[in-house]
Amino acid sequence: MTPERDPRNRRRGSSGGGFHGPWFWLLMVAGLGALVWILLEVFPQRQLGRGDWVQLVKLSAIVVVCSSGLLFLRRVPLRETLRNAAIWAGIAGVLLIGYTYRDDFSGVGSRLGGELLPSRAVELGAGEVEIRAGRDGHFTVTAEVNGQPVDFLVDTGASDIVLGPDDARRLGYDPALLSFTRQYQTANGVGRGAPVRLDSLAVGPIVFNDLPASVNEASMGESLLGMTFLRRLDSYEVRGDRLILRR
């Protein structure tokens, strides 16, 4: 006959496959500490400030709270516990890297937006933006005029900032109430424009206030961003399919 096993021995034997109590917490603390150390060694130029350490403590608390359910809701085998701990450590690492490099990722997102939307001005640095040429080879940029988005064709051949009638109406200028006293020589003959003042015009971080402009009498496909704007810049240049504006 096979002797009956002592239930106490059976309980002790079954616990060998679990991972409980202080060992789990020690592993979590050691894993997070090792992760921080590795990140600081790999990226020495990214020193953690006081705010970063506060965020790290918050992140660690979240990981500990989420993983604590593994200990108190059921017994977890060692292999599964290690796997779950590795998953949480990976999530923590991704969040920490994302927070540390949030400014760089923002720049990548801005550049990606510039590739997908060529009319979007991409900020390169303080007072410097880049505009990508469209498929037709022209530079079109979405600027904010009096707080409203307006699409402009950048035109060095235009002396003024010229708004089409539709854009002017959206900005609150009623063409029916304007005086079209200016004359322009265009490819289609002589055109007329009405002088107005723009409260503000912004292309990315480049902002000018109280700008003179004109509202064109005839309909236009796009408003024009001419020399009235470009002359106020410190410089502008074309590099291949990119237009760089600096102030």
Backbone as CSV, one residue per row, in Angstrom:
resi,resn,N_x,N_y,N_z,CA_x,CA_y,CA_z,C_x,C_y,C_z
1,MET,0.832,-1.196,0.000,0.000,0.000,0.000,0.863,1.241,0.000
2,THR,0.385,2.194,-0.750,1.115,3.462,-0.782,0.753,4.275,0.436
3,PRO,1.748,4.676,1.207,1.418,5.439,2.418,0.824,6.786,2.055
4,GLU,-0.167,7.188,2.838,-0.824,8.477,2.597,0.128,9.607,2.953
5,ARG,0.192,10.555,2.066,1.083,11.699,2.289,0.501,12.645,3.326
6,ASP,1.375,13.239,4.057,0.984,14.242,5.046,0.465,15.476,4.321
7,PRO,-0.767,15.907,4.608,-1.302,17.106,3.933,-0.409,18.313,4.095
8,ARG,0.282,18.412,5.225,1.169,19.554,5.408,2.327,19.512,4.435
9,ASN,2.843,18.268,4.177,3.915,18.149,3.182,3.411,18.498,1.793
10,ARG,2.133,18.097,1.503,1.584,18.392,0.194,1.441,19.897,-0.014
11,ARG,1.030,20.611,1.039,0.898,22.062,0.918,2.244,22.717,0.704
12,ARG,3.251,22.192,1.437,4.572,22.775,1.261,5.110,22.499,-0.125
13,GLY,4.815,21.295,-0.658,5.316,20.966,-1.986,4.658,21.795,-3.058
14,SER,3.342,22.080,-2.913,2.652,22.840,-3.946,3.060,24.285,-3.962
15,SER,3.578,24.790,-2.851,3.948,26.201,-2.827,5.239,26.476,-3.553
16,GLY,5.968,25.402,-3.892,7.241,25.642,-4.579,7.061,26.237,-5.942
17,GLY,5.882,26.003,-6.577,5.676,26.564,-7.899,5.137,27.962,-7.874
18,GLY,4.840,28.492,-6.675,4.298,29.840,-6.601,5.369,30.843,-6.289
19,PHE,4.951,32.091,-6.365,5.891,33.191,-6.130,5.146,34.244,-5.353
20,HIS,5.468,34.386,-4.072,4.618,35.156,-3.185,5.426,36.139,-2.355
21,GLY,4.658,36.975,-1.666,5.190,37.789,-0.592,6.362,38.662,-0.965
22,PRO,7.342,38.747,-0.053,8.429,39.715,-0.221,9.289,39.473,-1.440
23,TRP,9.372,38.192,-1.891,10.214,37.935,-3.071,9.691,38.681,-4.291
24,PHE,8.389,38.713,-4.431,7.817,39.410,-5.588,8.137,40.903,-5.539
25,TRP,7.970,41.500,-4.347,8.228,42.925,-4.221,9.706,43.242,-4.437
26,LEU,10.565,42.356,-3.927,11.999,42.566,-4.141,12.336,42.512,-5.630
27,LEU,11.715,41.567,-6.335,11.956,41.468,-7.774,11.466,42.724,-8.494
28,MET,10.288,43.222,-8.119,9.752,44.419,-8.751,10.664,45.622,-8.523
29,VAL,11.093,45.805,-7.261,11.962,46.938,-6.951,13.285,46.815,-7.687
30,ALA,13.859,45.606,-7.672,15.136,45.408,-8.358,15.002,45.628,-9.859
31,GLY,13.878,45.155,-10.427,13.677,45.329,-11.861,13.542,46.791,-12.255
32,LEU,12.757,47.548,-11.485,12.601,48.968,-11.790,13.909,49.724,-11.600
33,GLY,14.638,49.379,-10.527,15.931,50.028,-10.311,16.907,49.732,-11.433
34,ALA,16.924,48.461,-11.878,17.813,48.091,-12.981,17.418,48.807,-14.261
35,LEU,16.109,48.972,-14.497,15.641,49.670,-15.697,16.107,51.115,-15.711
36,VAL,15.957,51.796,-14.573,16.403,53.185,-14.489,17.905,53.282,-14.696
37,TRP,18.654,52.382,-14.094,20.118,52.408,-14.235,20.536,52.193,-15.685
38,ILE,19.881,51.243,-16.359,20.213,50.970,-17.768,19.918,52.198,-18.630
39,LEU,18.759,52.838,-18.392,18.401,54.016,-19.178,19.394,55.149,-18.975
40,LEU,19.841,55.338,-17.734,20.807,56.405,-17.470,22.162,56.092,-18.077
41,GLU,22.515,54.802,-18.158,23.785,54.424,-18.780,23.719,54.560,-20.297
42,VAL,22.592,54.165,-20.870,22.451,54.221,-22.331,22.273,55.652,-22.815
43,PHE,21.551,56.468,-22.032,21.284,57.852,-22.413,21.847,58.801,-21.361
44,PRO,23.161,58.932,-21.272,23.742,59.787,-20.220,23.416,61.256,-20.383
45,GLN,23.056,61.675,-21.607,22.740,63.082,-21.833,21.377,63.452,-21.287
46,ARG,20.577,62.476,-20.917,19.243,62.721,-20.398,19.245,62.542,-18.889
47,GLN,19.641,63.566,-18.167,19.648,63.505,-16.714,18.240,63.718,-16.177
48,LEU,17.892,62.922,-15.173,16.567,63.042,-14.575,16.554,64.170,-13.558
49,GLY,15.627,65.117,-13.732,15.460,66.187,-12.770,14.480,65.782,-11.685
50,ARG,14.195,66.740,-10.807,13.295,66.448,-9.693,11.917,66.041,-10.188
51,GLY,11.417,66.743,-11.203,10.107,66.391,-11.749,10.094,65.004,-12.360
52,ASP,11.211,64.617,-13.008,11.289,63.283,-13.602,11.243,62.197,-12.529
53,TRP,11.924,62.437,-11.406,11.907,61.445,-10.332,10.515,61.330,-9.732
54,VAL,9.811,62.445,-9.629,8.439,62.397,-9.128,7.573,61.538,-10.045
55,GLN,7.721,61.731,-11.347,6.960,60.931,-12.297,7.343,59.460,-12.203
56,LEU,8.632,59.186,-11.978,9.086,57.803,-11.857,8.471,57.136,-10.635
57,VAL,8.396,57.855,-9.516,7.776,57.305,-8.311,6.300,57.011,-8.567
58,LYS,5.611,57.929,-9.235,4.203,57.708,-9.549,4.041,56.481,-10.436
59,LEU,4.901,56.366,-11.440,4.832,55.233,-12.354,5.083,53.926,-11.617
60,SER,6.049,53.922,-10.707,6.351,52.712,-9.929,5.158,52.320,-9.068
61,ALA,4.503,53.321,-8.466,3.339,53.029,-7.639,2.221,52.397,-8.458
62,ILE,2.032,52.909,-9.680,1.001,52.345,-10.552,1.312,50.903,-10.884
63,VAL,2.573,50.619,-11.210,2.976,49.247,-11.546,2.765,48.319,-10.360
64,VAL,3.138,48.778,-9.163,2.996,47.944,-7.970,1.526,47.654,-7.677
65,VAL,0.674,48.678,-7.780,-0.751,48.488,-7.503,-1.374,47.521,-8.499
66,CYS,-1.036,47.702,-9.778,-1.616,46.832,-10.809,-1.160,45.384,-10.632
67,SER,0.098,45.199,-10.275,0.637,43.844,-10.148,0.268,43.189,-8.834
68,SER,-0.154,43.965,-7.847,-0.470,43.392,-6.541,-1.645,42.427,-6.614
69,GLY,-2.510,42.612,-7.594,-3.622,41.688,-7.754,-3.167,40.268,-8.010
70,LEU,-1.991,40.134,-8.611,-1.462,38.797,-8.860,-1.174,38.058,-7.561
71,LEU,-0.871,38.778,-6.516,-0.515,38.137,-5.251,-1.739,37.824,-4.396
72,PHE,-2.719,38.721,-4.401,-3.807,38.599,-3.448,-5.061,37.944,-4.021
73,LEU,-5.220,37.933,-5.311,-6.411,37.319,-5.873,-6.245,35.816,-6.076
74,ARG,-5.050,35.361,-6.385,-4.817,33.930,-6.604,-3.340,33.643,-6.530
75,ARG,-3.037,32.373,-6.371,-1.645,31.962,-6.408,-1.167,31.944,-7.851
76,VAL,-0.005,32.457,-8.071,0.512,32.565,-9.428,1.787,31.751,-9.549
77,PRO,1.888,30.861,-10.512,3.130,30.109,-10.702,4.297,31.055,-10.985
78,LEU,5.481,30.604,-10.665,6.675,31.426,-10.812,6.867,31.905,-12.248
79,ARG,6.694,30.992,-13.197,6.923,31.375,-14.596,5.945,32.449,-15.048
80,GLU,4.674,32.279,-14.681,3.676,33.279,-15.082,3.914,34.608,-14.386
81,THR,4.338,34.545,-13.136,4.613,35.780,-12.404,5.766,36.544,-13.040
82,LEU,6.820,35.819,-13.395,7.962,36.472,-14.041,7.565,37.070,-15.384
83,ARG,6.710,36.354,-16.109,6.266,36.879,-17.403,5.466,38.160,-17.223
84,ASN,4.530,38.141,-16.270,3.731,39.341,-16.031,4.584,40.495,-15.523
85,ALA,5.550,40.170,-14.660,6.442,41.225,-14.173,7.240,41.835,-15.314
86,ALA,7.689,40.986,-16.251,8.443,41.494,-17.395,7.575,42.380,-18.275
87,ILE,6.289,42.014,-18.429,5.373,42.835,-19.226,5.193,44.206,-18.598
88,TRP,4.959,44.220,-17.271,4.780,45.501,-16.599,6.056,46.330,-16.622
89,ALA,7.197,45.670,-16.486,8.468,46.405,-16.560,8.653,47.005,-17.949
90,GLY,8.243,46.250,-18.989,8.343,46.785,-20.348,7.439,47.980,-20.560
91,ILE,6.203,47.883,-20.031,5.286,49.019,-20.132,5.850,50.230,-19.413
92,ALA,6.402,49.985,-18.207,6.997,51.084,-17.450,8.153,51.711,-18.212
93,GLY,8.972,50.868,-18.847,10.107,51.396,-19.615,9.668,52.242,-20.792
94,VAL,8.626,51.775,-21.506,8.112,52.546,-22.650,7.569,53.897,-22.196
95,LEU,6.811,53.888,-21.084,6.260,55.140,-20.573,7.364,56.087,-20.123
96,LEU,8.393,55.548,-19.483,9.488,56.386,-19.015,10.259,56.988,-20.187
97,ILE,10.537,56.165,-21.207,11.243,56.672,-22.386,10.393,57.722,-23.096
98,GLY,9.075,57.450,-23.207,8.199,58.422,-23.855,8.174,59.747,-23.123
99,TYR,8.158,59.686,-21.775,8.154,60.935,-21.007,9.484,61.663,-21.144
100,THR,10.596,60.920,-21.091,11.914,61.542,-21.163,12.149,62.198,-22.515
101,TYR,11.656,61.572,-23.580,11.904,62.082,-24.927,10.650,62.698,-25.535
102,ARG,9.789,63.249,-24.677,8.529,63.805,-25.174,8.756,64.933,-26.162
103,ASP,9.779,65.772,-25.935,10.042,66.882,-26.854,10.524,66.375,-28.204
104,ASP,11.396,65.348,-28.188,11.895,64.789,-29.442,10.773,64.125,-30.229
105,PHE,9.911,63.364,-29.519,8.798,62.722,-30.203,7.844,63.755,-30.775
106,SER,7.684,64.878,-30.078,6.835,65.950,-30.594,7.400,66.493,-31.902
107,GLY,8.735,66.634,-31.961,9.358,67.102,-33.188,9.184,66.114,-34.326
108,VAL,9.300,64.803,-34.008,9.089,63.778,-35.034,7.658,63.841,-35.554
109,GLY,6.700,63.992,-34.634,5.308,64.093,-35.058,5.062,65.314,-35.929
110,SER,5.724,66.417,-35.588,5.567,67.627,-36.379,6.127,67.432,-37.784
111,ARG,7.299,66.772,-37.874,7.891,66.526,-39.193,7.033,65.564,-40.008
112,LEU,6.494,64.540,-39.344,5.625,63.610,-40.047,4.387,64.322,-40.565
113,GLY,3.834,65.228,-39.736,2.684,66.005,-40.192,3.033,66.872,-41.386
114,GLY,4.268,67.403,-41.407,4.699,68.206,-42.540,4.811,67.400,-43.819
115,GLU,5.192,66.100,-43.686,5.276,65.247,-44.866,3.892,64.911,-45.397
116,LEU,2.957,64.627,-44.480,1.609,64.255,-44.897,0.791,65.458,-45.322
117,LEU,1.027,66.611,-44.680,0.317,67.850,-44.998,1.346,68.917,-45.345
118,PRO,1.746,69.019,-46.617,2.818,69.960,-46.983,2.516,71.402,-46.610
119,SER,1.239,71.775,-46.491,0.914,73.170,-46.172,1.113,73.489,-44.689
120,ARG,1.429,72.483,-43.896,1.636,72.719,-42.473,3.073,73.174,-42.240
121,ALA,3.241,74.300,-41.551,4.578,74.809,-41.244,5.180,73.983,-40.116
122,VAL,6.395,73.466,-40.333,7.087,72.644,-39.346,8.138,73.501,-38.655
123,GLU,8.066,73.570,-37.335,9.023,74.377,-36.582,10.349,73.645,-36.490
124,LEU,11.424,74.294,-36.956,12.764,73.713,-36.903,13.521,74.169,-35.671
125,GLY,13.234,75.330,-35.195,13.917,75.903,-34.044,13.232,77.200,-33.682
126,ALA,13.868,77.942,-32.802,13.282,79.210,-32.375,13.190,80.169,-33.561
127,GLY,11.964,80.513,-33.948,11.763,81.465,-35.034,12.135,80.954,-36.401
128,GLU,12.149,79.635,-36.605,12.501,79.070,-37.912,11.514,77.973,-38.264
129,VAL,10.921,78.077,-39.452,9.944,77.081,-39.885,10.289,76.608,-41.287
130,GLU,9.761,75.431,-41.593,9.987,74.816,-42.899,8.646,74.505,-43.532
131,ILE,8.534,74.791,-44.838,7.324,74.499,-45.602,7.711,73.609,-46.770
132,ARG,7.019,72.513,-46.950,7.279,71.592,-48.054,6.501,72.004,-49.297
133,ALA,7.108,71.820,-50.446,6.430,72.118,-51.705,5.345,71.078,-51.963
134,GLY,4.260,71.518,-52.574,3.197,70.599,-52.946,3.548,69.845,-54.220
135,ARG,2.635,69.028,-54.686,2.882,68.236,-55.894,3.094,69.110,-57.117
136,ASP,2.497,70.312,-57.094,2.662,71.224,-58.232,3.954,72.020,-58.147
137,GLY,4.754,71.811,-57.078,6.017,72.518,-56.924,5.897,73.860,-56.244
138,HIS,4.679,74.301,-55.952,4.469,75.586,-55.285,4.426,75.397,-53.773
139,PHE,4.728,76.478,-53.072,4.711,76.444,-51.619,3.400,77.040,-51.108
140,THR,2.618,76.202,-50.495,1.361,76.634,-49.892,1.446,76.404,-48.392
141,VAL,1.024,77.382,-47.623,1.106,77.277,-46.172,-0.220,77.684,-45.540
142,THR,-0.591,76.953,-44.507,-1.776,77.315,-43.726,-1.333,78.228,-42.592
143,ALA,-1.749,79.491,-42.667,-1.418,80.473,-41.638,-2.673,80.790,-40.833
144,GLU,-2.470,81.430,-39.703,-3.596,81.899,-38.896,-3.688,83.411,-39.027
145,VAL,-4.803,83.865,-39.548,-5.053,85.297,-39.709,-6.184,85.682,-38.763
146,ASN,-5.882,86.581,-37.851,-6.874,86.983,-36.842,-7.452,85.760,-36.120
147,GLY,-6.593,84.748,-35.942,-7.009,83.540,-35.227,-7.725,82.511,-36.078
148,GLN,-7.895,82.763,-37.393,-8.593,81.846,-38.287,-7.607,81.253,-39.308
149,PRO,-7.736,79.957,-39.630,-6.826,79.351,-40.613,-7.134,79.834,-42.024
150,VAL,-6.080,80.184,-42.750,-6.204,80.615,-44.144,-5.063,79.972,-44.935
151,ASP,-5.385,79.377,-46.072,-4.369,78.789,-46.954,-3.827,79.865,-47.890
152,PHE,-2.495,80.015,-47.875,-1.824,81.001,-48.716,-0.869,80.320,-49.679
153,LEU,-0.812,80.856,-50.881,0.260,80.530,-51.816,1.377,81.542,-51.599
154,VAL,2.572,81.056,-51.262,3.711,81.956,-51.059,4.159,82.437,-52.434
155,ASP,4.073,83.742,-52.658,4.308,84.303,-53.984,5.242,85.504,-53.871
156,THR,6.492,85.315,-54.295,7.450,86.429,-54.259,7.136,87.469,-55.324
157,GLY,6.273,87.125,-56.269,5.902,88.080,-57.302,4.753,88.979,-56.889
158,ALA,4.143,88.685,-55.756,3.042,89.527,-55.264,3.600,90.534,-54.274
159,SER,3.249,91.800,-54.451,3.776,92.840,-53.564,3.075,92.844,-52.215
160,ASP,1.822,92.411,-52.164,1.020,92.490,-50.946,0.610,91.109,-50.458
161,ILE,0.035,91.112,-49.277,-0.750,89.968,-48.806,-2.149,90.164,-49.374
162,VAL,-2.573,89.233,-50.205,-3.842,89.399,-50.918,-4.810,88.306,-50.485
163,LEU,-5.945,88.712,-49.959,-6.985,87.773,-49.559,-8.012,87.630,-50.661
164,GLY,-8.419,86.378,-50.911,-9.539,86.170,-51.819,-10.832,86.587,-51.140
165,PRO,-11.872,86.897,-51.903,-13.145,87.340,-51.302,-13.724,86.355,-50.295
166,ASP,-13.607,85.049,-50.572,-14.165,84.053,-49.655,-13.420,84.054,-48.328
167,ASP,-12.077,84.092,-48.397,-11.308,84.150,-47.160,-11.593,85.444,-46.395
168,ALA,-11.742,86.527,-47.136,-12.022,87.815,-46.484,-13.340,87.755,-45.711
169,ARG,-14.351,87.158,-46.292,-15.646,87.051,-45.601,-15.514,86.239,-44.318
170,ARG,-14.760,85.137,-44.371,-14.591,84.331,-43.168,-13.897,85.105,-42.058
171,LEU,-13.052,86.059,-42.456,-12.322,86.854,-41.473,-13.106,88.080,-41.013
172,GLY,-14.275,88.270,-41.569,-15.113,89.383,-41.126,-15.045,90.623,-42.003
173,TYR,-14.387,90.538,-43.158,-14.339,91.671,-44.086,-15.399,91.453,-45.173
174,ASP,-16.337,92.333,-45.252,-17.402,92.222,-46.255,-16.967,92.957,-47.521
175,PRO,-16.679,92.230,-48.621,-16.236,92.890,-49.850,-17.211,93.943,-50.349
176,ALA,-18.482,93.783,-50.060,-19.471,94.752,-50.537,-19.306,96.107,-49.867
177,LEU,-18.649,96.140,-48.723,-18.477,97.390,-47.986,-17.072,97.984,-48.152
178,LEU,-16.224,97.341,-48.957,-14.843,97.797,-49.115,-14.701,98.683,-50.353
179,SER,-13.642,99.488,-50.329,-13.338,100.360,-51.480,-12.153,99.779,-52.240
180,PHE,-12.376,99.364,-53.472,-11.333,98.727,-54.275,-10.567,99.811,-55.038
181,THR,-9.652,100.419,-54.336,-8.914,101.557,-54.877,-7.523,101.184,-55.376
182,ARG,-7.064,99.988,-55.109,-5.736,99.577,-55.570,-5.850,98.824,-56.893
183,GLN,-4.830,99.013,-57.712,-4.784,98.305,-58.987,-3.521,97.450,-59.057
184,TYR,-3.681,96.247,-59.600,-2.574,95.310,-59.728,-2.508,94.804,-61.161
185,GLN,-1.289,94.631,-61.636,-1.087,94.048,-62.950,-0.943,92.545,-62.782
186,THR,-1.846,91.780,-63.339,-1.822,90.326,-63.213,-1.709,89.693,-64.591
187,ALA,-1.574,88.355,-64.595,-1.482,87.637,-65.871,-2.779,87.766,-66.667
188,ASN,-3.861,88.021,-65.985,-5.165,88.152,-66.654,-5.537,89.602,-66.898
189,GLY,-4.611,90.506,-66.688,-4.902,91.921,-66.892,-4.813,92.682,-65.588
190,VAL,-5.478,93.808,-65.532,-5.445,94.666,-64.351,-6.514,94.202,-63.364
191,GLY,-6.085,93.999,-62.096,-7.021,93.608,-61.053,-7.125,94.714,-60.004
192,ARG,-8.181,94.654,-59.230,-8.383,95.678,-58.204,-8.450,95.030,-56.826
193,GLY,-7.949,95.802,-55.838,-7.966,95.317,-54.475,-8.364,96.408,-53.506
194,ALA,-8.887,95.996,-52.357,-9.309,96.939,-51.311,-8.355,96.812,-50.129
195,PRO,-7.778,97.917,-49.659,-6.841,97.853,-48.534,-7.550,97.530,-47.220
196,VAL,-6.932,96.635,-46.429,-7.428,96.300,-45.084,-6.215,96.145,-44.172
197,ARG,-6.464,96.036,-42.869,-5.413,95.777,-41.884,-5.727,94.441,-41.188
198,LEU,-4.697,93.620,-41.064,-4.834,92.348,-40.364,-4.341,92.515,-38.934
199,ASP,-5.143,92.083,-37.974,-4.725,92.176,-36.576,-3.486,91.329,-36.313
200,SER,-3.462,90.132,-36.889,-2.303,89.257,-36.706,-2.243,88.250,-37.840
201,LEU,-1.034,87.804,-38.119,-0.812,86.741,-39.096,0.321,85.882,-38.562
202,ALA,0.063,84.585,-38.397,1.043,83.674,-37.803,1.291,82.494,-38.730
203,VAL,2.570,82.223,-38.977,3.004,81.007,-39.663,3.844,80.233,-38.655
204,GLY,3.242,79.244,-38.018,3.932,78.553,-36.927,4.248,79.545,-35.817
205,PRO,5.511,79.578,-35.355,5.875,80.502,-34.277,6.168,81.916,-34.758
206,ILE,6.158,82.130,-36.077,6.430,83.458,-36.625,5.122,84.247,-36.668
207,VAL,5.054,85.318,-35.888,3.816,86.090,-35.762,4.109,87.561,-36.029
208,PHE,3.269,88.172,-36.866,3.323,89.614,-37.104,1.950,90.200,-36.791
209,ASN,1.968,91.401,-36.230,0.726,92.085,-35.870,0.537,93.339,-36.719
210,ASP,-0.727,93.705,-36.904,-1.086,94.936,-37.612,-0.416,95.016,-38.978
211,LEU,-0.752,94.066,-39.836,-0.177,94.001,-41.176,-1.122,94.609,-42.207
212,PRO,-0.574,95.360,-43.184,-1.407,95.818,-44.300,-1.656,94.671,-45.272
213,ALA,-2.822,94.625,-45.847,-3.179,93.584,-46.811,-4.219,94.139,-47.760
214,SER,-4.596,93.320,-48.736,-5.617,93.708,-49.703,-6.617,92.572,-49.863
215,VAL,-7.843,92.947,-50.165,-8.877,91.973,-50.520,-9.105,92.077,-52.015
216,ASN,-8.898,90.983,-52.720,-9.043,91.004,-54.169,-10.519,91.087,-54.556
217,GLU,-10.789,91.841,-55.613,-12.185,92.003,-56.043,-12.704,90.746,-56.713
218,ALA,-11.856,90.105,-57.517,-12.278,88.892,-58.222,-11.966,87.658,-57.362
219,SER,-12.675,86.581,-57.654,-12.449,85.334,-56.929,-11.044,84.808,-57.191
220,MET,-10.491,84.120,-56.197,-9.138,83.566,-56.300,-9.158,82.126,-55.810
221,GLY,-8.301,81.311,-56.417,-8.171,79.932,-55.948,-7.570,79.884,-54.558
222,GLU,-6.550,80.707,-54.313,-5.888,80.785,-53.011,-5.495,82.225,-52.744
223,SER,-5.481,82.585,-51.480,-4.946,83.889,-51.103,-3.428,83.862,-51.283
224,LEU,-2.834,85.050,-51.406,-1.402,85.152,-51.691,-0.653,85.729,-50.500
225,LEU,0.472,85.117,-50.179,1.360,85.619,-49.136,2.555,86.246,-49.847
226,GLY,2.486,87.564,-50.018,3.480,88.249,-50.833,4.568,88.929,-50.032
227,MET,5.200,89.917,-50.647,6.398,90.544,-50.095,6.114,91.366,-48.835
228,THR,4.891,91.814,-48.635,4.581,92.528,-47.396,4.914,91.661,-46.185
229,PHE,4.701,90.359,-46.308,5.057,89.420,-45.243,6.529,89.028,-45.311
230,LEU,7.004,88.660,-46.498,8.355,88.119,-46.637,9.429,89.137,-46.269
231,ARG,9.182,90.419,-46.560,10.189,91.444,-46.239,10.372,91.625,-44.739
232,ARG,9.401,91.219,-43.959,9.526,91.369,-42.507,10.345,90.248,-41.863
233,LEU,10.627,89.215,-42.617,11.444,88.119,-42.100,12.911,88.525,-42.080
234,ASP,13.683,87.860,-41.224,15.133,88.055,-41.269,15.706,87.470,-42.545
235,SER,15.178,86.317,-42.950,15.630,85.698,-44.195,14.645,84.608,-44.596
236,TYR,14.700,84.245,-45.865,13.969,83.083,-46.362,14.758,82.510,-47.517
237,GLU,14.708,81.195,-47.673,15.465,80.542,-48.734,14.782,79.253,-49.147
238,VAL,15.053,78.859,-50.375,14.516,77.621,-50.912,15.648,76.601,-50.993
239,ARG,15.427,75.431,-50.384,16.370,74.319,-50.456,15.654,73.121,-51.073
240,GLY,15.817,72.974,-52.376,15.130,71.880,-53.042,13.620,72.070,-52.964
241,ASP,12.954,71.142,-52.298,11.498,71.228,-52.171,11.088,71.813,-50.823
242,ARG,11.998,72.524,-50.163,11.687,73.104,-48.855,11.901,74.621,-48.876
243,LEU,10.986,75.326,-48.247,11.100,76.774,-48.063,11.344,77.024,-46.581
244,ILE,12.450,77.687,-46.256,12.821,77.966,-44.875,12.558,79.450,-44.584
245,LEU,11.759,79.716,-43.548,11.480,81.072,-43.115,12.142,81.288,-41.749
246,ARG,12.791,82.439,-41.572,13.467,82.721,-40.299,13.101,84.116,-39.810
247,ARG,12.927,84.184,-38.500,12.739,85.467,-37.862,13.520,85.461,-36.551
